[in-house]
């Protein structure tokens, strides 16, 4: 099983609302099970993320294939592909592997699916899959869910919104400063977290149509942005107990080890 180090990341979500209230909120991100503070209470168990670089490369390869199939191989005309290539460059992924994924996207079999599921404590999951055999993938994901307190369901997507996410270097920015930057740039949320390589970053959440403007505004404010893309962001949290968190951690780790799974989003929050 990949990813057996203890999660040390701390993630704080600051809601930029009319009341400007702070709250802790977690969900999976484009960083492929990146750092979550909801797991800070979970000790000595496997973490829900891909620690091995080979697995990270495999996940991005699948995402590139999906993007090419949907929008073509030219990043000048395919925004999703351009965003992925930028992320790959920031992570220093092998150029030959990236080029191979683009060239082989049309020839290699595979179809994208989005599974909806429930997990421990009633949490909800969105599981992105890229597979050449959906029957096999369906059976495997169903088995993993059932073994770890989950099940396939309908309607889980209602707990999530599709949002723009601008990732930026943390560079010693305080929580208060991050909030100020989010407000000035027109973002809805700002999240402090670590990516899958344990580098501190900020994620600015915004409306899809304003993502480019928010990124431009952040750069104008001196923020070093890393990438921008579309993600599922939960708006209805599920509060989990310590025991439920441990079970959920095991579940997400098992899903991350499934070769057909690209990404997983959840609405898990830790009870305080």
N, C-alpha and C positions, 0 to 999 in steps of 0.2 A: 504494500500500500504506500502510495506517495503522500508526502506531507505529514511527517510524524514529529515535527518539532512543536513546541508549545507556543501558542499565539501570544505575542507580546504587544500587538498593536493597540493603540488607543484611538478611538474615533468618536468625535463629538459633532453632532448635527445642530447647527444653529438655524432655527426657522426665522426667515426674514418676513415677518408678518406685520400686520397693523399693530399688534401688541408687542412685537419684537421680543417674544418669549423664547428662552433657550430650552432645548429638550434633547435627550439622547435618543438617537434613532439609527437603525442599521438596516442595510439591505445589500445584497450582492451587487457587484459593480463590474464595469468592463475590465477590471484588473483580474478577473477570473478568481473569485473568492479572495478578494483582497482583505486587508486587516479590518477586523470588526471588534469594537470594544464590548459587544455583547458576549464575547467568548472569554472575557478577562476573568470570569469567575470559574471557568472550566479548566480544571487542573489535570495535567498528565494524561490527556487523551489526544487522539489525532485531530488535527485542525482541518477545517473545511476549505482548503485551498491547495493549489498545485505548487509545491515547493520545488519540484524538479524542473529545471530549465527545459528538458526535453518535452515534458508535458505542456509547458507554456507554449513552446513552438508548435506542438501538434494542435493546440486549441486555436492559435492564431491562423494556422494553415487552413483549418476548417472554416473560420470566419472569412478569410480571403476568398475561398472557393464560393461561399455563399454570396458574397458581395459581387464577385465577377459574374456569377450566373444571373443575378438580378439586374445588374447595371452595366455589364461589359467590362473588358480588361483595361480600358483607358481611364486612369484616375482623374484626368482633366474633365471627363464627362460623368464620372461615377464618384459622387461625394462620399458614399459609404466606404468605397475602396480607398480613396485618398486619406480618409480619417484613419483607417486601419494601417495603411502604410506608414503614416506618421507615428502611430503608436509602436509599430515594429522598429522603426529607426530609433526611437527613444529608448527602446529596450535592447538595442544592438542585436536584433535577431539576424541570423545568417541571410545575406542577400540572395545567395543561390537558392535557399529554401523558399524564400518569398517569391522569387521569379518562377520557380518550379510550380508553386501553388497557383499562380496566375495563369501560366501556360497550360497547366493540367486541369483547370477548373471545368472546362467544357467536356473533356474526354473521360474523366473519372466519374463513375456513377455516384449518385448521392442526392438526397432530397432533404430539405429543411422542414422540421416540425417544431411546434411549441406545445409541450405537455403542460397541463394544469394539474396541480396536486395539493393535498393537505399534508401537514406534518405534525410532529408532536405538539401538544397544546393547542391544536387548531390553527397553527400557522399555515400560510399559503405559499406555494412555490410556483414559479414559472421555469420550466426546464427546456432550454433550447437544444435541439438534437439535429445532427447532420448524419444521415445514414443511407446505406444502399440496400437496407433490409429493415423496413419499419416494423415488420412482425417480430423480428428478433429484438429490436430496440425496445418495442413496447413491452414485450415479455420481461426483458431484463430490468427495465425501469420499474415496472410493476412489482417485480420480485424484491428489488432494493427497497422500495417504499414500504411494502408489507413487512419486511424484516425489521424495519426501523421506525415503526409507528406511524407510517404514512399511507396514502392511497391516492390513486388518480381520481380526479373530480372534474366537475364543470363549474365555471364561474369564478375561478381564482383570479383571473385577469381583472376582475372588477376592483380588486384591491390595489391596483397599480395604474399609474399614468405613464405615458410615453413622454419623456423629457429630454431636453438637451443637457449634456454634462460636459463642462469644460474643466479639464484637469490642469493643475498648475503646480509648480515647485513650491514647497512650503517656505523655504529660505528664512526660517526664524520668525515668520509672521505670527503674531499673537492671535488668540481667539477674537479679541476685541477688534483688532485691525482687520482680520478676515471678514468679520461682520460688516465693518465700514466699507471694505472693498466690494463686498457683495451688493450692498445698498447702492453704492455709487455706480456700479456697473450694470445695475438693473437685474441682478440675479434674484431668484426666489429663496434658495437655500445655499449655505456653504457648509461643507463637511471636511473635517480634519481626519486624515486617515493615513495608512501606509499602503503602498502598492504591494504586489506579490513578491517583490524583491526587497521589501521592508524599507523602502525610501519614503520619507514623509512628503505627502502631497496634500493639496487642497482640491476639492471638487466643488465647482459652482454649478448649481442646478438652476435651469431656466426653461422658459417656454421654448418649444422647438423652433418657432419662427424667429426668435430673438437670439438664438445661440451664436450666430456669427457676430452680431452686434455686441453681445456680452463679452465675447472673447476679445474683440477689438478694443472695447472699453477697458478691459482688464490690462491689456498690453499697454494702453495709453496711460494707465495708472502705475506702470512699472512692474507689473506682474509677469513673470516668465511662464507663459502657458506651454503645456506639453502636447495636448491633443484636445479634440472635441468630437463628440459623437452622441448618438441617441441611445438611451437606456430606459428600462422600466424602473420607476421609482415608486415605492409603496406609499400609500396615503392612509392606510388603515392598519395600525400596528397590532401584532399579537404579542402579549406579554407572557413570557415563559419563565417557569421556575428553574431553579438550579438543575434539578433532575431532568426536566424537559430540555434544557439547554444542552446537556450532555448527550441526550439522545439525538437531538437535532444536529449537533456537531458530527456525530457518527454518521448520520444520514447523509449530510452534505459531503462528507469525506468519501462515502461510498459512491455517491453520484459523480463526484469529481474523478473517480477512478474508472468510470465507465467510458470507454473510448469513443462512444457515439455522442456523449454529452459535450456541448460546446460551452454553455454558460448556464448558471442558475441564479435566479433572483428570488429573494424571500422578504417577508415583512416581519421578521423576528426582532423583538425588543426584549432586553433583559429586565426582569422585575428588580426594582431598587428597594 
